[in-house]
């Protein structure tokens, strides 16, 4: 079944002659996709920056495979150097997913199928899109302070310049269908590859570095990821 949380809430009713307070027991269900956030280490950020410099050349241009409106997106060649420590975060994702689902037993057996680095500049953006795999991730080894400040100064209802958004569902006003986040250096997000997401442009004369990739489960892991059939409330 879907995991739910039970809570108590106190309500107060008033009449002409008295005031009454009572506790109402309620529960709510986890709904939608599992969007995982954590932080990588500064050493891991440095590795990414170093590997990115080695790959920043025309022969590694990866834009033809991507949705982004960016001038520089490159395939990372030495994926093993990053995948070696990245797998620890996918192990954590598996643990978190199983707890979140309640009855999940997903195993972190996966293959890194693609890995690329993005150098995002002023007025560039990523339109709404998804990926063709099981899981995707975005990590940020370098977010300039100027961009962070531009985002803070933004006046509006969305996340603002440089923000990243994930969209699930039809956007019913009574539902939480969008998650907005302004990335910071060291941020790592892992999510289902089918989850729509996009990135807003910014105006600051800076360059933000991010790395994205896709994960494919082996068959056993994919079956565990789907989890048990829901049998109804307990």
BALOBA-1460 file (C-alpha; in Angstrom, 3 decimals):
// residues 234
<rec num="1" residu="x" x="0.000" y="0.000" z="0.000"/>
<rec num="2" residu="x" x="1.018" y="3.631" z="-0.186"/>
<rec num="3" residu="x" x="2.777" y="4.737" z="2.954"/>
<rec num="4" residu="x" x="0.813" y="7.238" z="5.008"/>
<rec num="5" residu="x" x="1.518" y="9.382" z="8.058"/>
<rec num="6" residu="x" x="-0.879" y="9.732" z="10.979"/>
<rec num="7" residu="x" x="-1.233" y="13.007" z="12.842"/>
<rec num="8" residu="x" x="-3.499" y="14.688" z="15.367"/>
<rec num="9" residu="x" x="-4.845" y="18.187" z="14.944"/>
<rec num="10" residu="x" x="-6.655" y="20.275" z="17.530"/>
<rec num="11" residu="x" x="-9.759" y="22.168" z="16.457"/>
<rec num="12" residu="x" x="-11.775" y="24.704" z="18.393"/>
<rec num="13" residu="x" x="-15.500" y="25.316" z="18.006"/>
<rec num="14" residu="x" x="-17.380" y="28.156" z="19.609"/>
<rec num="15" residu="x" x="-21.021" y="28.697" z="20.429"/>
<rec num="16" residu="x" x="-22.859" y="31.428" z="22.296"/>
<rec num="17" residu="x" x="-22.260" y="29.757" z="25.635"/>
<rec num="18" residu="x" x="-19.093" y="27.640" z="25.351"/>
<rec num="19" residu="x" x="-15.825" y="26.873" z="23.606"/>
<rec num="20" residu="x" x="-14.918" y="23.264" z="22.788"/>
<rec num="21" residu="x" x="-11.548" y="21.858" z="21.737"/>
<rec num="22" residu="x" x="-11.140" y="18.359" z="20.365"/>
<rec num="23" residu="x" x="-8.455" y="16.310" z="18.607"/>
<rec num="24" residu="x" x="-9.143" y="14.951" z="15.148"/>
<rec num="25" residu="x" x="-6.993" y="12.064" z="13.996"/>
<rec num="26" residu="x" x="-6.066" y="12.146" z="10.307"/>
<rec num="27" residu="x" x="-3.590" y="10.678" z="7.838"/>
<rec num="28" residu="x" x="-2.176" y="11.614" z="4.469"/>
<rec num="29" residu="x" x="-0.647" y="9.568" z="1.656"/>
<rec num="30" residu="x" x="2.637" y="10.016" z="-0.131"/>
<rec num="31" residu="x" x="1.761" y="10.696" z="-3.753"/>
<rec num="32" residu="x" x="3.659" y="11.225" z="-6.973"/>
<rec num="33" residu="x" x="7.332" y="10.575" z="-7.757"/>
<rec num="34" residu="x" x="10.274" y="10.284" z="-5.379"/>
<rec num="35" residu="x" x="12.494" y="13.347" z="-5.886"/>
<rec num="36" residu="x" x="15.734" y="12.853" z="-3.958"/>
<rec num="37" residu="x" x="18.079" y="15.666" z="-2.889"/>
<rec num="38" residu="x" x="21.459" y="15.526" z="-1.192"/>
<rec num="39" residu="x" x="24.868" y="17.209" z="-1.400"/>
<rec num="40" residu="x" x="28.106" y="15.864" z="-2.831"/>
<rec num="41" residu="x" x="31.494" y="16.758" z="-1.330"/>
<rec num="42" residu="x" x="33.805" y="19.566" z="-2.412"/>
<rec num="43" residu="x" x="36.359" y="16.969" z="-3.493"/>
<rec num="44" residu="x" x="33.760" y="15.410" z="-5.790"/>
<rec num="45" residu="x" x="32.916" y="18.852" z="-7.188"/>
<rec num="46" residu="x" x="36.613" y="19.385" z="-7.945"/>
<rec num="47" residu="x" x="36.809" y="16.044" z="-9.783"/>
<rec num="48" residu="x" x="33.884" y="17.041" z="-12.000"/>
<rec num="49" residu="x" x="35.378" y="20.448" z="-12.796"/>
<rec num="50" residu="x" x="38.697" y="18.800" z="-13.654"/>
<rec num="51" residu="x" x="37.132" y="16.148" z="-15.886"/>
<rec num="52" residu="x" x="34.987" y="18.777" z="-17.569"/>
<rec num="53" residu="x" x="38.027" y="20.801" z="-18.587"/>
<rec num="54" residu="x" x="39.501" y="17.741" z="-20.293"/>
<rec num="55" residu="x" x="36.325" y="17.222" z="-22.349"/>
<rec num="56" residu="x" x="35.593" y="20.829" z="-23.279"/>
<rec num="57" residu="x" x="36.270" y="20.549" z="-26.991"/>
<rec num="58" residu="x" x="34.296" y="20.351" z="-30.208"/>
<rec num="59" residu="x" x="34.783" y="16.602" z="-30.691"/>
<rec num="60" residu="x" x="32.794" y="15.963" z="-27.487"/>
<rec num="61" residu="x" x="29.858" y="18.206" z="-28.421"/>
<rec num="62" residu="x" x="26.753" y="16.464" z="-27.022"/>
<rec num="63" residu="x" x="24.061" y="18.976" z="-27.956"/>
<rec num="64" residu="x" x="22.539" y="16.872" z="-30.741"/>
<rec num="65" residu="x" x="21.351" y="14.384" z="-28.104"/>
<rec num="66" residu="x" x="19.929" y="16.972" z="-25.675"/>
<rec num="67" residu="x" x="16.945" y="19.316" z="-25.375"/>
<rec num="68" residu="x" x="18.857" y="22.278" z="-23.940"/>
<rec num="69" residu="x" x="19.296" y="25.643" z="-25.621"/>
<rec num="70" residu="x" x="22.919" y="25.858" z="-24.494"/>
<rec num="71" residu="x" x="26.049" y="26.602" z="-26.510"/>
<rec num="72" residu="x" x="28.280" y="24.181" z="-24.580"/>
<rec num="73" residu="x" x="27.254" y="20.666" z="-23.563"/>
<rec num="74" residu="x" x="29.886" y="17.917" z="-23.690"/>
<rec num="75" residu="x" x="30.046" y="14.186" z="-23.175"/>
<rec num="76" residu="x" x="32.197" y="13.283" z="-20.171"/>
<rec num="77" residu="x" x="34.779" y="10.751" z="-21.288"/>
<rec num="78" residu="x" x="36.176" y="9.401" z="-18.015"/>
<rec num="79" residu="x" x="32.806" y="8.322" z="-16.625"/>
<rec num="80" residu="x" x="34.395" y="5.683" z="-14.382"/>
<rec num="81" residu="x" x="36.088" y="8.328" z="-12.254"/>
<rec num="82" residu="x" x="32.698" y="9.851" z="-11.453"/>
<rec num="83" residu="x" x="30.557" y="6.696" z="-11.417"/>
<rec num="84" residu="x" x="32.860" y="5.187" z="-8.799"/>
<rec num="85" residu="x" x="31.632" y="7.536" z="-6.080"/>
<rec num="86" residu="x" x="28.277" y="8.431" z="-7.653"/>
<rec num="87" residu="x" x="27.028" y="4.903" z="-6.995"/>
<rec num="88" residu="x" x="27.099" y="5.653" z="-3.256"/>
<rec num="89" residu="x" x="24.399" y="8.270" z="-3.782"/>
<rec num="90" residu="x" x="22.282" y="5.848" z="-5.791"/>
<rec num="91" residu="x" x="22.582" y="3.368" z="-2.938"/>
<rec num="92" residu="x" x="21.232" y="6.129" z="-0.700"/>
<rec num="93" residu="x" x="18.469" y="6.815" z="-3.235"/>
<rec num="94" residu="x" x="17.428" y="3.150" z="-3.090"/>
<rec num="95" residu="x" x="17.272" y="3.234" z="0.712"/>
<rec num="96" residu="x" x="15.311" y="6.470" z="0.684"/>
<rec num="97" residu="x" x="12.926" y="5.218" z="-1.989"/>
<rec num="98" residu="x" x="12.141" y="2.035" z="-0.071"/>
<rec num="99" residu="x" x="11.383" y="3.993" z="3.111"/>
<rec num="100" residu="x" x="9.315" y="6.537" z="1.188"/>
<rec num="101" residu="x" x="7.250" y="3.879" z="-0.543"/>
<rec num="102" residu="x" x="6.720" y="1.913" z="2.643"/>
<rec num="103" residu="x" x="6.843" y="-1.513" z="1.025"/>
<rec num="104" residu="x" x="9.600" y="-0.824" z="-1.473"/>
<rec num="105" residu="x" x="12.494" y="-3.256" z="-1.916"/>
<rec num="106" residu="x" x="14.327" y="-1.658" z="-4.836"/>
<rec num="107" residu="x" x="17.941" y="-2.741" z="-5.250"/>
<rec num="108" residu="x" x="20.595" y="-0.286" z="-6.460"/>
<rec num="109" residu="x" x="21.849" y="-2.417" z="-9.358"/>
<rec num="110" residu="x" x="22.246" y="-0.010" z="-12.243"/>
<rec num="111" residu="x" x="24.221" y="0.984" z="-15.311"/>
<rec num="112" residu="x" x="25.243" y="4.549" z="-16.071"/>
<rec num="113" residu="x" x="24.093" y="4.924" z="-19.684"/>
<rec num="114" residu="x" x="24.982" y="8.573" z="-20.334"/>
<rec num="115" residu="x" x="26.890" y="11.373" z="-18.647"/>
<rec num="116" residu="x" x="27.445" y="14.941" z="-19.811"/>
<rec num="117" residu="x" x="28.491" y="18.339" z="-18.519"/>
<rec num="118" residu="x" x="26.676" y="21.644" z="-19.126"/>
<rec num="119" residu="x" x="28.215" y="25.112" z="-19.159"/>
<rec num="120" residu="x" x="25.183" y="27.389" z="-18.873"/>
<rec num="121" residu="x" x="25.530" y="31.093" z="-19.696"/>
<rec num="122" residu="x" x="23.293" y="34.155" z="-19.709"/>
<rec num="123" residu="x" x="20.001" y="33.799" z="-21.652"/>
<rec num="124" residu="x" x="20.389" y="30.055" z="-22.150"/>
<rec num="125" residu="x" x="17.756" y="27.608" z="-20.892"/>
<rec num="126" residu="x" x="16.405" y="24.076" z="-20.878"/>
<rec num="127" residu="x" x="12.780" y="23.704" z="-22.057"/>
<rec num="128" residu="x" x="10.371" y="21.196" z="-20.447"/>
<rec num="129" residu="x" x="11.615" y="17.697" z="-21.235"/>
<rec num="130" residu="x" x="12.188" y="14.238" z="-19.825"/>
<rec num="131" residu="x" x="14.769" y="11.497" z="-20.353"/>
<rec num="132" residu="x" x="14.606" y="8.003" z="-21.824"/>
<rec num="133" residu="x" x="15.871" y="5.789" z="-18.997"/>
<rec num="134" residu="x" x="14.887" y="4.668" z="-15.473"/>
<rec num="135" residu="x" x="16.459" y="7.406" z="-13.356"/>
<rec num="136" residu="x" x="18.090" y="10.730" z="-14.144"/>
<rec num="137" residu="x" x="20.152" y="13.101" z="-12.058"/>
<rec num="138" residu="x" x="21.478" y="16.649" z="-12.022"/>
<rec num="139" residu="x" x="24.399" y="17.778" z="-9.892"/>
<rec num="140" residu="x" x="25.926" y="21.226" z="-9.514"/>
<rec num="141" residu="x" x="29.688" y="21.502" z="-8.851"/>
<rec num="142" residu="x" x="29.794" y="25.278" z="-9.412"/>
<rec num="143" residu="x" x="26.987" y="27.830" z="-8.940"/>
<rec num="144" residu="x" x="28.328" y="31.431" z="-9.030"/>
<rec num="145" residu="x" x="27.329" y="33.783" z="-6.216"/>
<rec num="146" residu="x" x="26.160" y="36.390" z="-8.745"/>
<rec num="147" residu="x" x="23.527" y="33.971" z="-10.057"/>
<rec num="148" residu="x" x="22.355" y="33.144" z="-6.553"/>
<rec num="149" residu="x" x="21.913" y="36.854" z="-5.859"/>
<rec num="150" residu="x" x="20.044" y="37.422" z="-9.133"/>
<rec num="151" residu="x" x="17.626" y="34.700" z="-8.142"/>
<rec num="152" residu="x" x="17.112" y="36.225" z="-4.682"/>
<rec num="153" residu="x" x="16.346" y="39.601" z="-6.242"/>
<rec num="154" residu="x" x="13.702" y="38.163" z="-8.564"/>
<rec num="155" residu="x" x="10.119" y="39.338" z="-7.992"/>
<rec num="156" residu="x" x="7.587" y="36.757" z="-9.073"/>
<rec num="157" residu="x" x="5.730" y="33.592" z="-8.181"/>
<rec num="158" residu="x" x="8.070" y="31.055" z="-9.803"/>
<rec num="159" residu="x" x="11.605" y="30.128" z="-8.741"/>
<rec num="160" residu="x" x="13.191" y="32.774" z="-10.954"/>
<rec num="161" residu="x" x="16.476" y="33.072" z="-12.896"/>
<rec num="162" residu="x" x="18.511" y="29.874" z="-12.956"/>
<rec num="163" residu="x" x="15.843" y="27.894" z="-11.125"/>
<rec num="164" residu="x" x="15.076" y="24.270" z="-11.911"/>
<rec num="165" residu="x" x="11.539" y="22.876" z="-11.819"/>
<rec num="166" residu="x" x="9.966" y="19.418" z="-11.858"/>
<rec num="167" residu="x" x="6.370" y="18.945" z="-12.988"/>
<rec num="168" residu="x" x="4.064" y="16.019" z="-12.219"/>
<rec num="169" residu="x" x="0.378" y="15.735" z="-13.044"/>
<rec num="170" residu="x" x="-2.103" y="18.143" z="-14.573"/>
<rec num="171" residu="x" x="-1.452" y="21.166" z="-12.359"/>
<rec num="172" residu="x" x="-4.629" y="21.033" z="-10.278"/>
<rec num="173" residu="x" x="-4.529" y="24.008" z="-7.891"/>
<rec num="174" residu="x" x="-5.434" y="21.725" z="-4.993"/>
<rec num="175" residu="x" x="-2.361" y="19.557" z="-5.620"/>
<rec num="176" residu="x" x="1.360" y="20.063" z="-5.281"/>
<rec num="177" residu="x" x="2.276" y="19.383" z="-8.895"/>
<rec num="178" residu="x" x="5.453" y="21.474" z="-9.250"/>
<rec num="179" residu="x" x="8.679" y="21.537" z="-7.234"/>
<rec num="180" residu="x" x="10.895" y="24.615" z="-7.675"/>
<rec num="181" residu="x" x="14.490" y="24.804" z="-6.522"/>
<rec num="182" residu="x" x="17.355" y="27.255" z="-6.933"/>
<rec num="183" residu="x" x="20.420" y="24.997" z="-7.071"/>
<rec num="184" residu="x" x="23.462" y="25.649" z="-4.930"/>
<rec num="185" residu="x" x="27.001" y="24.345" z="-5.295"/>
<rec num="186" residu="x" x="27.162" y="20.628" z="-4.272"/>
<rec num="187" residu="x" x="23.441" y="19.977" z="-4.878"/>
<rec num="188" residu="x" x="22.492" y="16.582" z="-6.333"/>
<rec num="189" residu="x" x="18.968" y="15.673" z="-7.448"/>
<rec num="190" residu="x" x="17.904" y="12.141" z="-8.466"/>
<rec num="191" residu="x" x="14.466" y="11.482" z="-9.941"/>
<rec num="192" residu="x" x="12.508" y="9.238" z="-12.346"/>
<rec num="193" residu="x" x="13.710" y="9.836" z="-15.886"/>
<rec num="194" residu="x" x="10.117" y="10.300" z="-17.078"/>
<rec num="195" residu="x" x="9.567" y="13.254" z="-14.728"/>
<rec num="196" residu="x" x="9.220" y="16.492" z="-16.716"/>
<rec num="197" residu="x" x="11.707" y="19.193" z="-15.718"/>
<rec num="198" residu="x" x="13.125" y="22.441" z="-17.053"/>
<rec num="199" residu="x" x="15.587" y="25.212" z="-16.220"/>
<rec num="200" residu="x" x="14.957" y="28.969" z="-16.342"/>
<rec num="201" residu="x" x="17.427" y="31.350" z="-18.035"/>
<rec num="202" residu="x" x="19.382" y="34.016" z="-16.167"/>
<rec num="203" residu="x" x="20.985" y="37.353" z="-17.099"/>
<rec num="204" residu="x" x="24.133" y="37.449" z="-14.961"/>
<rec num="205" residu="x" x="27.395" y="37.421" z="-16.917"/>
<rec num="206" residu="x" x="28.559" y="34.161" z="-15.334"/>
<rec num="207" residu="x" x="28.820" y="30.474" z="-16.168"/>
<rec num="208" residu="x" x="27.106" y="27.759" z="-14.152"/>
<rec num="209" residu="x" x="28.408" y="24.198" z="-14.373"/>
<rec num="210" residu="x" x="26.151" y="21.192" z="-13.985"/>
<rec num="211" residu="x" x="26.389" y="17.501" z="-14.814"/>
<rec num="212" residu="x" x="23.496" y="15.281" z="-15.848"/>
<rec num="213" residu="x" x="23.181" y="11.599" z="-16.577"/>
<rec num="214" residu="x" x="20.833" y="8.660" z="-16.956"/>
<rec num="215" residu="x" x="20.633" y="5.363" z="-15.107"/>
<rec num="216" residu="x" x="19.251" y="2.062" z="-16.378"/>
<rec num="217" residu="x" x="18.327" y="-0.697" z="-13.924"/>
<rec num="218" residu="x" x="18.994" y="-4.333" z="-14.552"/>
<rec num="219" residu="x" x="15.821" y="-6.431" z="-14.880"/>
<rec num="220" residu="x" x="15.697" y="-7.556" z="-11.248"/>
<rec num="221" residu="x" x="16.166" y="-4.012" z="-9.962"/>
<rec num="222" residu="x" x="13.466" y="-2.677" z="-12.274"/>
<rec num="223" residu="x" x="10.944" y="-5.175" z="-10.936"/>
<rec num="224" residu="x" x="11.853" y="-4.256" z="-7.362"/>
<rec num="225" residu="x" x="11.646" y="-0.548" z="-8.205"/>
<rec num="226" residu="x" x="8.038" y="-0.950" z="-9.297"/>
<rec num="227" residu="x" x="7.329" y="-2.441" z="-5.894"/>
<rec num="228" residu="x" x="4.494" y="-4.684" z="-4.738"/>
<rec num="229" residu="x" x="0.987" y="-4.377" z="-6.099"/>
<rec num="230" residu="x" x="-1.108" y="-2.121" z="-3.903"/>
<rec num="231" residu="x" x="-3.716" y="-4.255" z="-2.114"/>
<rec num="232" residu="x" x="-5.674" y="-1.437" z="-0.569"/>
<rec num="233" residu="x" x="-5.655" y="0.333" z="2.770"/>
<rec num="234" residu="x" x="-4.639" y="-1.433" z="5.908"/>
